[in-house]
C-alpha cells in the first residue's frame, strides 16, 4: 500500500484496515513529504523513500517545489517496490490519491511485473493517463469524490478497492501439464489476414501465440514483455510503428521499438508490414506539411498517409540498424507484391517503386549473417504466412 500518508492519513488508515480485514499482510510505503501521524505501522517511511531517489527528505522539503517532490518521491517508491518484487514479497499493489498521488502510484507500479495486480483509486481516473500507465497491466478506479477524508462514498469505494486488489492477488491459475513455447506477433487491421493464418499455423504446431495490436501502446507492451522474458520467439509482422516514429504519427511506440528481442537474444522473424503508412487522427489534425501527400481515410478518426521513397529508404535503414544489433538469429522476409491490405495491385496505396526503395534499403543496410528472404507474394497471401512460419521454425 503506497501513498501520501501525511495529507491522506485518514483515508489510508481505513484502506489499511480494509486490507487487513481480508487477512492480508500489508507493506506500507509513505510518499508524503510532510510530518505523518497515522494509526498503522509504516514499513518504508518518507525519509527512506526520499533516500531511494538519491536525495534527502530535508532537501525535498527545503526546495518548496511540489512538482519536484512528486517526481522524486515517485522515483523513490519505484526503487523500493522494485526491491520488494525482486525478493518476491509482492502479490499486489494498491495506491490512491489525486493528481500527485496518482502520478507517484503509477510511477512505482512500473516496477511491478506482469500478472501482479496493480490498482489505483484516483480522482483523475477518467483522464488520459496512457503516458503514465505505459505497457503495465494497471487497473484504474475512479474515486468519484476527492481522496480527502472519509465519507459515505469514499469509504464504500475504498473498501471495494481493497476487496478488488485482494481478490485479484489471490487468483491462481492451474499450471498446464506441458509448458508451451510462446510466440509474440504484431498485427494491424491491414495485416490481419496474414497474422490470423500465422497464428493458426503456429497453434497447430503446439505454440502459444500472443498477438499485439501495433498501435504504439501495443508495440511498446510487446517490447516490455519481451524484456520480462515472456516469449521464446517473435514474429514481428507489423513494424508500422517505425513509420509513425519517423514521421511523428500518432501511433509511435517510441525509439525502443524493435530492440527488445535483439537485446534479449530471442530469435525473431521480421516483415515490413504497413511501413507504407503513417497514422494520424481526424483529417483536420493532419500536420500542415503533409497536406499535399497521398491520404486515405481508414475511419473518420484515422487518416493514413502513404510513405514516399525517401521515407522508405530511411525506414529500411532504421529497421536494419535495430536488427543488426541482434545477439541471436534474425531473418527478414519481404513480400514483393505489397506490404499492407491497401498496398496491392489496384488499391489506394499500391506503389511497387516506393516499396522497392524500402526493400533495397533493407538489403543494402542489413549486416552479413541476417538473411533477407524475398517472397513473390502479397503480405496477406496465405503462402506468405506459411513462408513466415517456415522461416521462424528454422531459427527457433
C-alpha positions in Angstrom: 0.0 0.0 0.0 1.6 3.3 -1.0 0.6 6.9 -1.0 0.7 10.2 0.8 0.1 9.2 4.4 0.6 12.8 5.6 -2.3 14.5 3.8 -4.4 11.4 3.3 -3.8 9.7 6.6 -7.5 9.1 7.4 -8.1 7.5 4.0 -5.1 5.3 4.1 -5.8 4.2 7.7 -9.2 3.0 6.5 -7.7 1.3 3.4 -5.1 -0.5 5.7 -7.9 -1.7 8.0 -9.8 -3.0 5.0 -6.8 -4.9 3.6 -6.1 -6.4 7.0 -9.7 -7.4 7.2 -9.1 -9.7 4.2 -6.3 -11.4 6.2 -3.5 -9.9 4.2 -0.1 -8.8 5.3 0.4 -5.2 4.2 3.7 -3.5 3.4 3.2 0.3 3.7 5.2 2.9 1.7 4.8 6.6 2.5 5.3 9.0 -0.4 4.2 12.1 1.5 6.8 14.7 2.4 5.3 16.3 5.5 5.1 15.1 9.1 3.0 11.9 9.3 0.9 10.6 12.1 -1.2 7.5 11.3 -2.7 4.6 13.2 -0.8 1.8 11.3 2.8 0.8 11.0 4.9 2.4 8.2 7.4 -0.1 6.7 9.1 2.5 4.4 8.9 6.0 5.8 9.2 9.1 3.7 12.8 9.7 4.6 13.7 6.2 3.4 11.7 6.7 0.2 13.4 10.1 -0.5 16.8 8.4 0.1 16.0 5.9 -2.6 15.5 8.7 -5.1 19.1 9.9 -4.5 18.3 12.8 -2.3 17.0 13.5 1.2 13.6 14.5 2.6 15.2 17.7 4.0 16.4 18.7 0.6 13.0 18.0 -0.9 11.2 20.0 1.8 13.6 22.9 1.5 13.1 23.1 -2.3 9.5 24.0 -1.7 8.8 22.6 -5.2 5.8 20.4 -5.3 6.4 19.1 -8.8 10.0 18.1 -7.9 8.8 16.5 -4.7 6.2 14.4 -6.6 8.8 13.3 -9.2 11.4 12.3 -6.6 9.1 10.5 -4.2 7.7 8.6 -7.2 11.2 7.6 -8.2 12.0 6.5 -4.6 8.8 4.5 -4.3 9.6 2.8 -7.6 13.0 1.8 -6.2 11.5 0.4 -3.0 8.9 -1.6 -4.9 11.5 -2.9 -7.3 13.5 -4.4 -4.5 10.4 -6.0 -2.9 9.4 -7.5 -6.3 12.9 -8.9 -6.7 12.6 -10.6 -3.4 9.2 -12.0 -4.4 7.5 -10.2 -1.5 4.7 -8.6 -3.5 1.5 -10.2 -4.7 -0.5 -7.0 -5.2 0.0 -3.2 -5.2 -2.6 -0.6 -4.3 -2.4 3.2 -4.1 -4.7 6.2 -4.2 -4.7 9.9 -4.5 -5.3 13.0 -6.6 -3.0 14.2 -9.4 0.3 13.9 -7.5 -0.7 10.7 -5.6 -1.8 9.1 -8.8 1.4 10.0 -10.6 3.6 8.6 -7.8 1.5 5.4 -7.6 1.7 4.8 -11.4 5.4 5.5 -11.4 6.0 3.0 -8.7 3.8 0.4 -10.4 6.1 0.5 -13.5 8.5 -1.7 -11.5 5.9 -4.5 -10.9 5.9 -7.5 -13.2 3.0 -8.6 -15.4 0.4 -10.6 -13.5 1.0 -9.0 -10.1 -2.2 -6.9 -9.8 -1.9 -3.2 -9.6 -4.9 -0.9 -8.6 -5.0 2.9 -8.3 -8.1 4.6 -6.8 -7.8 8.0 -8.4 -9.6 11.3 -8.7 -8.3 11.6 -12.3 -9.1 8.0 -13.5 -11.1 9.5 -16.4 -8.1 11.4 -17.7 -5.9 10.1 -20.5 -3.2 8.5 -18.3 -1.7 6.3 -21.0 1.6 8.0 -20.8 1.9 7.1 -17.1 0.4 3.6 -17.3 2.6 2.7 -20.3 2.6 -1.0 -21.0 1.7 -2.2 -17.5 -1.5 -4.1 -16.5 -2.7 -1.4 -14.2 -6.4 -1.1 -13.1 -7.7 2.5 -12.6 -10.7 3.0 -10.3 -12.5 6.4 -10.1 -12.7 7.7 -6.5 -15.7 9.9 -7.6 -15.1 12.2 -4.7 -11.7 13.6 -3.7 -9.4 11.5 -1.5 -9.7 14.0 1.3 -11.2 12.3 4.4 -13.8 9.6 4.8 -17.5 10.0 3.9 -20.2 7.6 2.8 -19.0 7.5 -0.8 -15.2 7.3 -0.3 -15.5 4.7 2.5 -17.6 2.5 0.2 -15.2 2.8 -2.8 -12.0 2.3 -0.7 -13.4 -0.9 0.8 -14.4 -2.1 -2.7 -10.9 -1.2 -4.0 -9.4 -3.3 -1.1 -11.7 -6.2 -1.9 -10.7 -5.9 -5.6 -7.0 -6.0 -5.1 -7.2 -8.8 -2.6 -9.4 -10.9 -4.9 -7.1 -10.3 -7.8 -4.0 -11.1 -5.8 -5.4 -14.4 -4.7 -6.3 -15.6 -8.2 -4.4 -18.8 -9.1 -4.2 -20.4 -12.5 -3.5 -24.1 -12.6 -0.2 -24.7 -14.4 -0.5 -26.5 -17.7 0.8 -30.1 -17.8 3.2 -29.2 -20.7 4.6 -25.7 -21.0 4.1 -24.4 -24.5 6.6 -22.2 -26.1 5.2 -18.7 -26.6 5.4 -16.5 -29.7 4.7 -12.8 -29.9 3.2 -11.4 -33.1 2.4 -7.8 -34.1 -0.7 -7.1 -36.1 -2.7 -4.2 -37.7 -6.0 -4.2 -39.5 -4.1 -4.1 -42.7 -2.2 -7.3 -41.8 -5.0 -9.2 -40.1 -5.3 -12.0 -42.7 -1.5 -12.7 -42.5 -1.4 -12.8 -38.7 -4.5 -14.9 -38.4 -3.0 -17.5 -40.7 0.4 -17.4 -38.9 -1.4 -17.8 -35.6 -3.3 -20.8 -36.8 -0.2 -22.5 -38.2 1.8 -21.9 -35.0 -1.0 -23.2 -32.8 -1.2 -26.3 -34.9 2.5 -26.8 -34.1 1.8 -26.5 -30.4 2.8 -22.9 -29.7 1.0 -20.4 -27.6 0.5 -17.2 -29.6 0.1 -13.7 -28.2 -1.0 -11.0 -30.7 -0.3 -7.3 -30.1 -2.1 -4.5 -31.9 0.6 -2.2 -33.4 -1.0 1.0 -32.1 2.0 2.4 -30.3 0.9 1.1 -26.8 0.6 -2.4 -28.3 4.2 -2.4 -29.7 5.6 -0.9 -26.5 3.8 -3.6 -24.5 5.2 -6.3 -26.6 8.7 -4.9 -26.2 8.2 -4.7 -22.5 7.1 -8.3 -22.2 9.9 -9.5 -24.3 12.3 -7.9 -21.8 10.4 -9.6 -19.0 11.2 -13.0 -20.6 7.7 -13.9 -21.6 8.4 -15.1 -25.1 10.5 -17.7 -26.8 10.5 -16.0 -30.2 9.0 -13.1 -32.0 7.2 -12.9 -35.4 7.2 -9.1 -36.0 4.9 -9.0 -39.0 3.7 -5.4 -38.5 6.5 -2.9 -37.9 4.4 0.1 -38.9 5.1 1.9 -35.6 8.6 2.7 -37.0 6.9 4.9 -39.7 5.0 6.8 -37.1 8.2 7.3 -35.1 9.9 8.6 -38.3 7.1 10.9 -39.4 5.6 12.0 -36.0 2.5 9.9 -36.5 0.1 9.2 -33.6 1.0 5.5 -33.2 4.7 5.6 -32.5 5.9 3.0 -30.0 9.0 5.1 -29.2 12.6 4.7 -30.2 12.9 1.4 -28.3 10.6 -0.4 -30.7 12.2 -3.4 -32.4 15.1 -3.5 -29.9 14.0 -5.9 -27.1 14.3 -9.2 -29.0 17.8 -8.2 -30.2 18.9 -7.1 -26.7 17.5 -10.3 -25.1 18.9 -12.7 -27.6 15.4 -14.0 -28.7 15.1 -15.3 -32.3 12.9 -13.2 -34.5 11.5 -13.1 -38.0 10.6 -9.6 -39.1 8.5 -8.3 -42.0 8.0 -4.6 -43.1 4.2 -4.8 -42.6 2.4 -1.5 -43.0 5.5 0.6 -43.5 3.6 2.1 -46.4 1.5 4.2 -44.0 1.7 6.8 -41.2 -1.2 7.2 -38.9 -2.9 10.4 -37.9 -6.2 11.3 -36.4 -9.1 13.2 -37.9 -8.2 14.9 -41.2 -8.2 18.4 -39.6 -5.4 17.3 -37.2 -3.0 16.4 -40.0 0.2 18.5 -39.8 0.2 21.2 -42.5 3.5 19.9 -44.1 1.7 16.7 -45.1 -1.5 18.3 -46.6 -0.4 17.6 -50.2 0.5 14.0 -49.6 -1.4 10.9 -50.6 -4.0 10.3 -47.9 -6.7 7.7 -47.1 -9.4 7.8 -44.5 -9.4 4.4 -42.9 -12.1 5.6 -40.4 -13.5 9.0 -39.6 -10.8 9.4 -36.9 -8.0 7.6 -38.7 -6.1 9.3 -41.6 -3.4 7.3 -43.3 -0.6 8.9 -45.2 1.3 7.0 -47.8 5.1 6.9 -47.1 7.2 8.1 -50.0 10.5 6.8 -51.4 12.7 9.0 -49.3 10.9 7.9 -46.1 11.1 4.3 -47.1 14.9 4.5 -47.6 15.1 5.9 -44.1 12.8 3.2 -42.7 14.8 0.5 -44.3 17.9 1.7 -42.5 16.0 2.3 -39.2 14.7 -1.3 -39.3 18.1 -2.9 -40.1 20.1 -0.7 -37.7 17.9 -2.2 -34.9 18.1 -5.8 -36.1 21.9 -5.6 -36.8 22.4 -5.5 -33.1 20.7 -8.9 -32.5 22.5 -11.3 -30.3 20.9 -14.3 -32.0 19.2 -15.5 -35.2 17.0 -13.0 -37.1 15.5 -13.2 -40.5 13.8 -10.5 -42.6 11.1 -11.6 -45.0 9.9 -9.2 -47.8 6.5 -9.6 -49.5 7.3 -8.3 -53.0 3.6 -7.8 -54.0 2.7 -5.4 -51.2 3.1 -4.8 -47.5 -0.4 -3.9 -46.4 -4.1 -4.6 -47.3 -4.3 -1.4 -49.3 -0.8 -1.8 -50.9 -1.8 -4.3 -53.5 -2.4 -4.1 -57.3 -5.4 -1.8 -58.0 -5.6 -0.5 -54.4 -5.1 3.0 -53.0 -1.5 2.7 -51.7 -0.2 0.3 -54.3 3.2 1.7 -55.4 5.8 -1.0 -56.2 8.5 1.6 -56.9 8.3 3.0 -53.4 8.2 -0.5 -51.9 11.3 -1.3 -53.9 13.1 1.7 -52.3 12.2 0.2 -48.9 13.3 -3.3 -49.9 16.6 -2.1 -51.5 17.4 -0.1 -48.4 16.8 -3.2 -46.2 19.0 -5.4 -48.3 21.7 -2.7 -48.5 21.9 -2.0 -44.8 21.4 -5.4 -43.2 24.6 -6.9 -41.9 26.2 -10.1 -43.1 24.6 -13.1 -41.3 21.0 -11.7 -41.5 19.1 -13.5 -44.3 16.8 -11.2 -46.3 14.3 -13.5 -47.9 12.2 -12.1 -50.8 8.8 -13.9 -51.4 6.8 -13.3 -54.6 3.6 -12.8 -52.6 1.4 -10.1 -51.1 1.7 -9.9 -47.3 -1.9 -11.2 -46.8 -1.5 -14.1 -49.1 -1.7 -17.5 -47.3 1.5 -18.6 -48.9 3.3 -15.6 -47.4 2.1 -16.6 -43.9 3.4 -20.1 -44.5 6.8 -18.6 -45.5 7.0 -16.6 -42.4 6.2 -19.6 -40.1 8.7 -21.7 -42.1 11.4 -19.1 -41.5 10.6 -18.9 -37.8 10.8 -22.7 -37.4 14.3 -22.6 -38.9 15.7 -20.3 -36.2 13.8 -21.5 -33.1 
